[in-house]
Structure formats: C-alpha cells, structure tokens
Amino acid sequence: MSWQEFIIPLFQPPSAPELNPIERLWQALKKPLKNQLFSSLQALRERIQEIFDQLTFEQVISVSSYNFILEALFYAASH
C-alpha cells in the first residue's frame, strides 16, 4: 500500500476567498466599521486598531482554525 492511497484530492476553484482564513478575519473586522464615516485616514486606522485590540485569541482561532479550512474544502468538493 502506497502513501498516495491515503490522499483525497480536493480541487479548489481558482478564486475561493471562503477557503482563505484571512478573508473570514476581515469579515469580522469589517462588521464594526459598517456605515461609519471617518474624518481622516488616521481616524480609520485608529478605529481598526481598536477592533484588533478587542479581538480575543478564541475569536481569531474560530475564524482561522484548521477545522474551518477542512470543512470548507469538503463542502467545496461536494458541490
């Protein structure tokens, strides 16, 4: 038995942001910014920094964990 028998190829679309963990993190970061106006780029940067500072380790793990990637890959392979 060769090691290739244990590999299941999952072909991904060329552009699949839902399979990229950073895209889910950006979604979480953008929610608090929705419908807000900023007087300057610096004000926007400061607000983004506040949002980053409020993120917990668990929140980051929940959107970027390996389990999410596996689930997304299996979902993509089934459709």
ABEGO torsion letter per residue (X at the ends): XBAAAABBBBBBBABBAAABAAAAAAAAAAAAABGBBBABAAAAAAAAAAAAAABBAAAAAAAABAAAAAAAAAAAAAX
